[in-house]
Amino acid sequence: MSTASDDAPSSETVTQGIRVRVSCAFLPEHSVQDGPEAERRWAFSYTVTITNEGRDAATLLARHWFITDGAGRVEQVRGPGVVGFQPALADGQAFTYTSGAVLRTAHGTMHGTFLMEREDGARFDANIAPFALVTPDHIQ
């Protein structure tokens, strides 16, 4: 069972009419918080909603995440689409997906971009504002 509340970390930003909203939850059932340091891990889920609030359709082509743990280690994740999809969003349409991240510390942050393409071929990066990955005892 995930641990989420109204106080759960989240972020929201709009780039060229594309709103990206993220909320996340700690997953204690997938975490190893005790034992040897090399075996410890903290698992989190995050749910992303991408909404086209502009007039022009846009397709999500790729993602680029920066995942930073509490020790300052940064992992970059790049790839086509999200969870196996490259959603095309007309004006007013939204796409929501859930994915996860595993850290070697009890807290960290994520941020990044989605590469979007308009019907005319114009491309731009939709920003994903930073959000915290934290266990409930780290939420202030």
Stockholm file with secondary structure:
# STOCKHOLM 1.0

chainA/1-140         MSTASDDAPSSETVTQGIRVRVSCAFLPEHSVQDGPEAERRWAFSYTVTITNEGRDAATLLARHWFITDGAGRVEQVRGPGVVGFQPALADGQAFTYTSGAVLRTAHGTMHGTFLMEREDGARFDANIAPFALVTPDHIQ
#=GR chainA/1-140 SS CCBCCTTSCEEEEEETTEEEEEEEEECGGGCBCSSCGGGCBEEEEEEEEEEECSSSCEEEEEEEEEEEETTCCEEEEEEESBTTBCCEECTTCEEEEEEEEEESSSEEEEEEEEEEEETTSCEEEEEEEEEEEECGGGCC
#=GC SS_cons         CCBCCTTSCEEEEEETTEEEEEEEEECGGGCBCSSCGGGCBEEEEEEEEEEECSSSCEEEEEEEEEEEETTCCEEEEEEESBTTBCCEECTTCEEEEEEEEEESSSEEEEEEEEEEEETTSCEEEEEEEEEEEECGGGCC
//
